[in-house]
Amino acid sequence: MSEETLQRETRSDANKRIAKNTIALYGRMLFAMFVSLYTSRVVLNTLGVEDFGIYGVVGSIVVLFAFVNNTLVGSIQRFLNFEIGKNNPKGVTKVFSNGFHVQVLFAAIIIVLGETIGLYYLNNFMKIPEGRMYAANWVYQFALLTTVLRIIRSPFNASMIAYERMTVFAVVGIVNVCLKLLIVYMLLISPFDRLITYAALATCVSAGMTLFYVFYNYSNFKDCRIQHGIEKPLLKQMLSFSGWSIFGSASLLATFQGVDLIINFFHGVAVNAALTIANQVYGAAYSLTSNFQTAFNPQITKTYAKGNMNDLFDLIYRTTRYSFFLVIICALPLFFECGGLLTFWLGKVPNFAKEFCDFMVMICVIDALSGPLWMSVYATGKIKKYQIIISCILFLNFPITAMFMYAGMSPVWALIVRLVVSIGGYLYRLFYMIKQMKMPFRNYLSSVFRPCGFVFVISVLLVTVLNFSIHIHSVPMTIILVVLTCTVILSIGLNRNERLALRKALVKKIRR
């Protein structure tokens, strides 16, 4: 068998795994999204706007201390993918064991910081409605425990993704959502303080998920074991990778939790509730692409580890193009029908929620385009220069937002700033890939910009005409807009081979 034929078959197997993993993750995402829409409405109506805002903003304090965890998890994920790509079982064991020891140490540090600095900030600087500080303190303690559990289980979560067990990952996600649905029912019948009850039950679910990940890991991945001692040279590599990633995590922290706290300081928990709703809309919309990109991420790292740059660029083009198509299926109807959908979803819509959601949808589209680019940079492990610059760009969210709020501007400006900064971050990531990794810009234009541009322009024009021509309820109109956008994508966005492949896959599924 020739080397070219072997590579073709290898790519075919990889594509099949990606397709299977994507289907599994999408099943999980759709179920989770519909259940979350229901639970969010019940929780908002049950807790009330103020308690809902308290729950969202108090957790931000804990995340302030845990932001380094994101860098450590990214490091574990990257090194696991790399060692698996090189077919090095001993390397996998060393990466997993080192990662676990570091996470346990970091969890201990979070507890110390949370019970001192974080607790002091909550009780002395947070704007909490009168009479609710006692409940806020309980929510804070449960949020701290939930964060510690999430930190400890992250290496086990990373191993499941690295080995591409997305079907199991999807099932766990569905069970997690079902448990949250049970929480909503228990919240309705609880005789105790409902805010405290909600936080306590959410922590119990997190504990159950942690136990399952540990059990599954030890039952299925013989190379992912905890060894005594630490491999110092490897740990140095991982921490070096994480060290530069800290800049990126700090900038994201400023974008999300930092802005939450600024909003709380200038406008109170009622506006925080609106921002929490907008973040949930962002999460639902971005999950359309994040699940898809999660399925591609291990292949991106493994392809780079094998040195197949042409295959890597092809993966980037396809992942970016498909990510864009998937997100606008949701983004366009959300943008045009946002007010009606929020009313249908929540009943009583908090002030500023619609405006926040409009900008979150636009930010979601930009982030979908950025995802495959930063994944590819992380695959190389050479992220020093990239992280310094991209972190400086993203960190602008915090000081500019603070300046606007101090000047008395509307809280909507916080989202406008974030949109502009997100566009700047995307353009830099694209420039970095072209300059440092020699990605052919012409190929990116023809494989990404051109089909995505055509689909976007035509879809927006058709949706605008239809939206102003037909006046019906937001829900059926949303369904019509989704079908219309899908039709444009199938007709213009996909090439002939992609349409044939999609048709064959659907026919095969139907016959089964």
N, C-alpha and C positions, 0 to 999 in steps of 0.2 A: 504494500500500500504506500503510495507516494506521500511525502510530507504535506503537500497541498491538500490532498484528500483527507488526511488525518486532521488537519487544522479545520477543514470544512465541517467534518463530523463533530469535532470538539465544539465548534461554534454552534452547531445545530443542537447539541445536547444542552449547552448553556442557555440557548434561547428557549428550549422546552422547559428548563428549570425555572427560568425567569417568568415564563407564561403561567406555569403552575403556581408559583409563589405569588404572582400578582393576583390571580383569581382567588386564592385563599385569603389574601390580605383584603381584597375588595369585598368579599363576603363578610368578613369581620367588620370592615369599615361601615358598610351600608347598614348592617344591623345595629352597630354601635351608634351611628349617627341618628337613626330614627328613634332609638330608645332615649338617647341623650336629649333630643328635642323635647320629648315628652317629660322626662325627669326635670329638665331645666325649668320648664313652665311650672310644674308642681312645686319644686323647691322655691322658686321665686315667689309664688303666690302664698306658700305656706310660711316661709320665713319672713316675707315682707322685703321691701326694697332696702331698708337700712341694714337688717341682719344679713341679707344676701351680699351687700357691699362689704360688711365687716368680714364675712367669710373669705371673700376674694382678696381683700387688701391685707389682712393679718397674715395670710399665708405668704405674702410677698416678702415679709421680713425674714422668714426662714429661708426662702430661696436666695435671699441676699448672701447668706452665709454658705449656701450649698452650691454656688455657681461654679466653683472649681471642680465639682463632681462631674459636670458635663465634659470638661476637658479630659478627665481621667477615663471616663467611659469611652469617649472617642478614641483615646489612645489604645485602650484594651481592644476595642472593636477593630481598629486598623491593624494592630499587630497580630491578632488572631487570624484575620482574613489573609494577611501576608504569609504567615507560616502555613496555613492550610493550602494556600496557592502554591507554595513550594513543596508541599507534601512532606512536612517535617513534624511528626507527632511529638517529639521531645520538645521542640520549640513551642508547640501549642500548650503543652503542660506548663512550661516555664512562664509563658505569658499569662496564662490563666491564674496560676498560683501567685505570681507577683502582683497581678491586678487585684486579687482578692485581699491580700495582706494590706495593700495600700488603701483600699476602700474601707476596711475595718478601722484602720488608724484615722482615716479622714472622718468617719462617722463619729468617732470619739471626740475629735476636735469640734465638730458641728454641735455636739451636745454641750460642750463647755461654752462655746461662743453664744449659742442660743439661750442658755440659761443665765447668761450675764448681760452682755451687750444688747442682745435682741429683746430680752425681757424688759430691760431698762428703757429702751426706745419705745416699746409698746405702751408702757405705763406713763411715760412722761411727754411724748411728742405726738402720738397718734391722735387724730380727731375722731374719737369714738362717742356716739350719742350717750347722753346721761343715763346711767343705770345699766349700761351694757358692757362695762369694763370687766365685770366678773366673768361673763360669758366669753368675752374676747380673749381673756387669759386662758380659759379652758380650750378654746379653739386653737390658740397658739401652741399649747402643749401637745395637742393631738397632731397638729401640723408638723411639729418638730419630730415626733415619733414616726409619722408617716414618711418624712424625708429621710430619716435614718434607715428605715426599712428599705426604701427605694435605693439608697446608696449601697447597702449590703448585697442586694439582689442583682445589681447591675452587671457584675461579671457573668452571672448565670444567664441573664437576659442576652448579653452580648454573644455568648457561645451558641445560643439557639439560633440567632440571626446569622452568625458566621457559618454555621453548618447548614443554613438555609432550610430549617425546619419551620417553614412559614405556615404550614397547615396547622401544626400544633400551636404555634404562636397565635394564629387566628382564633382557634378554639378557646385558648386561654383568655383572649380579649373578649370573646362573646360571653364566656362565663363571668368575667369581671363586670361587664355591662349588666348582665342579669342580676348579679348581686347588688349593683347600684339601684336597679329597679326595685329590688326587695327593700332596700334602704328607704326609698320614697314611701312605700306602703307603711313601714314601721314608723316613719316620721309622722305620718298622718294620724297614727293611733297612739303616739307617745304621750304619756302624761307629764313628762319632764320638759325642761327647757329645750325647745326644738333645735336651736342653733347648736347647743352642746351635743345633743343627741346625734345630729347629722354629722358633726365632726368625729365623734366617737365611732360611729358605725363605719364611716369611710376609712378610718384607721384599721378597723377589724378586717375589712376587705383587703387592704394593702398587706396585712400580716398573712392572710391566707394565700395571696398570690406569691408572696415571698417563699413560703413553705413549698408551694408547688414547684416553683422554678428550681429550687435546690434539689428536691426529690427527682425531678425529671432529668436534671443535669447528671446526677450520679447514676441514674439508671440507663442513660443512653450515650453519654460521651466519655469514653474511657480515657481519653487524653486530657480531659479537663478535670484535673485533680489538684487538691491543695497539698503542697509539699511543705516540709519544715524548712525554714530559712528562706532567704531571698537571693535571687541571682543578681548580684550587684551590677555587672556590665549591662544586662538587659534592662534592669530597673532604671539605670542612668539614661538609656535610650528612650524608654517610655516616658520618663519624667521630663526629658528634654523636649520630646514631642508635645507633652502636656503643657510644659512651661510656656511655650509660644502660643499654645491654644488658649491659655488663660486670658490672653489679651482679647481673643474673640469672644470668650464667654463673658468677660467683663463688659464688653460692648453690648452684647445681647441682654445682659442683666440691666444695663442702663436703659435699653430700649423697652423692656417689658416691666420688670419690677420697679426700676427707678422711676419711670414715668408714672406708674401706679401710685407710688408714694407722693410724687409731686402733685398729681391730681387730688389725692386725699388732702394734702396740706392746704391747697388753695380752694378746693371746691367741696370737700367732704365725701362721705360714704355713698350718698345718693348717686353722684356722678361715677364713683367707682363701680356701682352696680351696673350702670350703662356700659362702662368699659369692659366689665366682666362678660356681659352679653355679647359685645363686639368680639372679644377674644374667643368666645365659644363659636361664633359664626366663622371667624378666621380658621379655627381648628377644624370645623366641619368641612369648610371649602378646601383647605390645604391638605386634609387627609386624603382627598382624591388623588393628589400627586405624591404625598409623603409615603403612602403605602406602596405605590408603584416604584418610587425611587428607593425605598428600602429593599425591594426585591432586586433592584439593579446594583445596589451599592457593593455587595460582596463580589459580584462579577467585575465591577470596575477595578477594585483593588487587586483581585486575582489576575486580571488581564494585564495590569501594569506590572505585577510581580513577575510575570512571564516575559515581559519586554515586548509585547505585541502592541505597538503604538497605533498602528492603523486600525486595529480592532478596537482599541481604547477610544479613539476619536469617533469611530462609528457608533460605539455605545453611547458616547456623549450626545451625538447628534440625535439619535433615536430617543434617548431618555428625555432630552430637552423638548423635542417636538411633541412626543406623546404626553409629556407632563403638561405642556401648554394646552393641548387639546382637551385633556381631562379637566383642567381647572376652569376653563371658560365655559364648559358645559354647565357648571354650577355658578360661575361668577356672573355671567350675563343675566340670567333670570334673577339672581339675588340682587343685582344692582338695580335693575329696572322695576322689580316688584318688592323691594325691600320693606317699604312701609306696610303694605298689606300682609306680607308674610310674617313680619314681626307681630302684628296685631293678632293674626291667626294663631301664631305660636305661643305668645305670652299672655294674650288678653290685654293686660295693662302694660304698656311699653314705657320704660323709664325715659326721662328727658335725655336728649342727646344720643340715645341708642341708635336711631336711624342714621344720623350723620356719621357716628363712629363706624357703623357697619358698612356704609358706602365706601369709606376710605380703606377699611380692612379688606374688602373684596379686591380693590385695586392693588393693595400691598401683596395680597395673596398671589396674584398673577405674576408680579415681579419676582417674588420669592420662588415660585415654581420654575421660572427660567434660571434662577441662580443656583438651585440645588445641585444639578449634575456638575456644574463648574467647580463648586467648592469640594464636592465629593472627590473629584479627580485630583485636585490639589492635595487633599489629605492622603490620597492613595500613595503619593510620592514620598511622604514623610518629610519633605523639605519645605517647611512652612514658615520659617523665620520671617523673611521679608514680607511674605503675603500677609501673615497675621498682624504684623505691626501696622501696615497701611490700612487693611480692611477694618481693623479694630478702631483706628483713628476715625475712619469715615463713619462707622456705625455709632461710635460713642457720641457723635455730634447730636444725636437725639436728645440726650440728657440736658446739656447746657442750653441748647436752643429752646427746648420746651420750657425749661425753668425760666428763661428770660422772657418768653412770651406770656407765661402765666403770671409772672411778677409784674408785667406791664398791664395786666388786666384783660388780656385777650381771652376769647372763648376757648373752652377746653378742646374744641374741635381742632384747633391749631396743633395740638399734640399729635394728631393723626396725619395732618398735612405735612408736618415736619418729617414724620416717620416715612411717609410715601416718598418724599424727595430724597431722603437719605438712602432708602432701599434701592431707588433707581441708580444713585451714585455707586452703591455697593455692587450692583449687577454689572455696571459698565467697567468697574475696576477688575472684577473677576474675569470678565471676558478679555480684557486687555492682558491680564496676567497669563491666561491660557495661551494666547496668541504669541506673546513675547517670550515667556519662559519655557513653555512646553511645546512651542512650535506648532500649535494647532493651526491648520490652514484656514485663514479667515474667509477665503472665497468658498470653501466647502461649507463653512458654518453659515454663510449667507444663503447659499443655495439649498442646504439641507434643513435649516432652522428658520432664518428670517423670512425667506420668501414664502414657504407654505404657511407659516404661522401668521404672517402679515396678511396674506390673502384671506385666510379663514377669519381673522379678527375683523377686518374691514367689512367683508361681505356679511358676516354674522351681525355686526353692530347695525349696519344699514337695514337689513331685513328685520331684525328685532325692533328697531326704532319705528319703522313703518308699521309693523304689525301691532306694536304696543299702542300707537296713537290711532290706529284704525279700528281696533276691536276693544270694546270696554266690557270685560267680564271679571269675575272674581279672581283674586290673585293666585289661588291654588291651581285652577285649570289653566290660567294664562301661563303660569310657571311651567306646567307640563308641556304646553304647546311650544314655549320658547326652548325648552330642553330638546324636544324632538327636532325643532328647526335647526338648532345649533349642531346637533349630531348629524343631521342630513348634510349640512355644509361641510363638516369635517370629513365625512365619508366621501363626498363628491369631489372636494378640492384638496383637502389636507393630506389624504393618503394617496400614495402612488398606486399604479396598477398592481404591482406585485404584492403590496401590503393589503390591498382590497381582496385579492385572490386568496392570500394566506388567511385573512380574517374569515372569508366565506368558507374555506375548507375547515377551519377550526370550529365554526358554528355548526356546519353540517355534521361534522364528526361527533360533536357533543349531542346534537339532536338525535342522531342514530343510536347513540349509546343509551 
